[in-house]
Amino acid sequence: MSGIIAMADASSVLMLTDGAGTNGVGHLQWIGSKVLLMPEWPGVVAVRGPSQFLWALRTHWGVEVPSFDVALARVVEDGQIVEEMHRLHRYPLTEWEIVLAGWSEERQAFEVWDVYGGPIPDFEDHPPLTLRKMVGAMGAWPAPDQDKVEALGLHLKPDKPRPVVETAGLIMLAMRASQQPDPRDPSRGHHTIGGFMQETIVTHEGMSTRIIHRWPDRIGEPINPHGGVNS
């Protein structure tokens, strides 16, 4: 799975993503980008779960999704189509989540929305296959453990605000330190955030993306944020 953080204001959207692809037992299988840039909107799409979702979505959309608002109108149905493609190709069925961030012409605002599906229990406040708008200034998927957030000093006084990228980066570190439950055995957990930290910024004038941090995680080994080569 992946880590995604999004922050939106009146003039831009910031998204941070990691670059780790892990298997069912938490071993790192590959390292790569998990974002799809859509400068024509302008906007960005990120995915948690099967990385093929991004490229299958882009291929399926073709030139028929010229705006962020059109993408929002289609993404739930298109996510189900891509899930069915995975099933037909006999890929392992797993949880997936799509986060879309960009400029809405209809509402004249930068927005962030997400939708999820796959074999995962329903969240009480967000049923599967339904779009949910990020209502605060920031969203994190998955949410990090609160003790990991506090350990990094993110509970400090609000009268000493941090730069936006620094705040998002610290939250990503808290996500990396948190464990995600094994879908086959919820009593077990794995670290799933690693590889690198990628920053993507979307504004009216354009968009940019860069790698702002790399972790020394090794292919074939578990992600270990607490020590050794994977610290």
Backbone hydrogen bonds, N-H to C=O, Kabsch-Sander energy under -0.5 kcal/mol:
donor,donor_aa,acceptor,acceptor_aa,energy
4,I,141,W,-2.5
5,I,16,L,-2.6
6,A,139,G,-2.3
7,M,14,L,-2.7
8,A,137,A,-1.4
9,D,12,S,-2.4
13,V,202,V,-2.0
14,L,7,M,-3.2
15,M,200,T,-2.9
16,L,5,I,-2.7
17,T,198,Q,-2.1
18,D,3,G,-1.3
19,G,194,G,-2.5
19,G,196,F,-0.7
21,G,30,W,-2.5
22,T,20,A,-0.5
23,N,27,H,-2.0
26,G,23,N,-1.8
28,L,221,E,-2.7
29,Q,21,G,-4.0
30,W,21,G,-1.5
32,G,19,G,-1.9
36,L,45,V,-3.0
37,L,35,V,-0.5
38,M,43,G,-2.8
41,W,38,M,-1.9
43,G,38,M,-1.2
44,V,101,A,-2.9
45,V,36,L,-2.2
46,A,99,V,-2.6
47,V,34,K,-1.3
48,R,97,E,-3.0
53,F,50,P,-1.6
54,L,51,S,-1.1
55,W,51,S,-0.8
56,A,52,Q,-2.7
57,L,53,F,-2.6
58,R,54,L,-2.3
59,T,55,W,-2.3
60,H,56,A,-2.6
61,W,57,L,-2.7
62,G,58,R,-2.0
64,E,61,W,-2.6
68,F,103,W,-0.5
71,A,67,S,-1.9
72,L,68,F,-2.2
73,A,69,D,-1.7
74,R,70,V,-1.1
74,R,71,A,-0.6
75,V,71,A,-2.4
78,D,74,R,-2.8
79,G,75,V,-2.5
80,Q,76,V,-1.5
81,I,77,E,-1.8
82,V,78,D,-2.4
83,E,79,G,-2.1
84,E,80,Q,-2.1
85,M,81,I,-2.0
86,H,82,V,-2.1
87,R,83,E,-1.9
88,L,84,E,-2.4
89,H,85,M,-1.8
90,R,87,R,-1.2
91,Y,86,H,-2.4
96,W,117,G,-2.1
97,E,48,R,-2.4
98,I,115,V,-2.9
99,V,46,A,-2.8
100,L,98,I,-0.5
100,L,113,W,-2.7
101,A,44,V,-2.6
102,G,111,E,-2.2
103,W,42,P,-2.0
104,S,102,G,-0.5
104,S,109,A,-3.0
105,E,103,W,-0.7
108,Q,104,S,-1.3
109,A,104,S,-1.2
111,E,102,G,-2.9
113,W,100,L,-2.7
114,D,132,R,-1.9
115,V,98,I,-1.8
117,G,96,W,-2.4
120,I,118,G,-1.9
123,F,126,H,-1.0
126,H,123,F,-1.2
129,L,116,Y,-2.8
130,T,127,P,-0.7
132,R,114,D,-2.0
134,M,112,V,-3.3
135,V,133,K,-0.6
139,G,6,A,-2.5
141,W,4,I,-3.0
148,K,145,D,-0.6
149,V,145,D,-1.8
150,E,146,Q,-2.5
151,A,147,D,-1.8
152,L,148,K,-0.8
152,L,149,V,-0.8
153,G,150,E,-1.7
154,L,149,V,-1.7
156,L,153,G,-1.2
160,K,157,K,-1.7
167,T,163,P,-2.5
168,A,164,V,-2.5
169,G,165,V,-2.5
170,L,166,E,-2.3
171,I,167,T,-2.0
172,M,168,A,-2.0
173,L,169,G,-1.9
174,A,170,L,-2.0
175,M,171,I,-2.2
176,R,172,M,-2.4
177,A,173,L,-1.9
178,S,174,A,-1.0
180,Q,190,H,-3.2
182,D,185,D,-0.7
182,D,188,R,-2.5
185,D,182,D,-0.7
188,R,185,D,-2.6
190,H,180,Q,-2.4
194,G,192,T,-0.5
196,F,194,G,-1.8
197,M,213,H,-2.9
198,Q,17,T,-3.4
198,Q,196,F,-0.5
199,E,210,R,-3.0
200,T,15,M,-2.8
201,I,208,S,-2.6
202,V,13,V,-2.7
203,T,206,G,-2.9
204,H,11,S,-0.6
208,S,201,I,-2.0
210,R,199,E,-2.1
212,I,197,M,-2.5
212,I,210,R,-0.6
213,H,197,M,-1.1
215,W,195,G,-2.1
217,D,215,W,-1.1
220,G,28,L,-3.8
221,E,218,R,-1.9
223,I,26,G,-1.1
223,I,191,H,-0.5
224,N,222,P,-0.5
227,G,224,N,-0.7
230,N,227,G,-0.7
231,S,228,G,-1.5
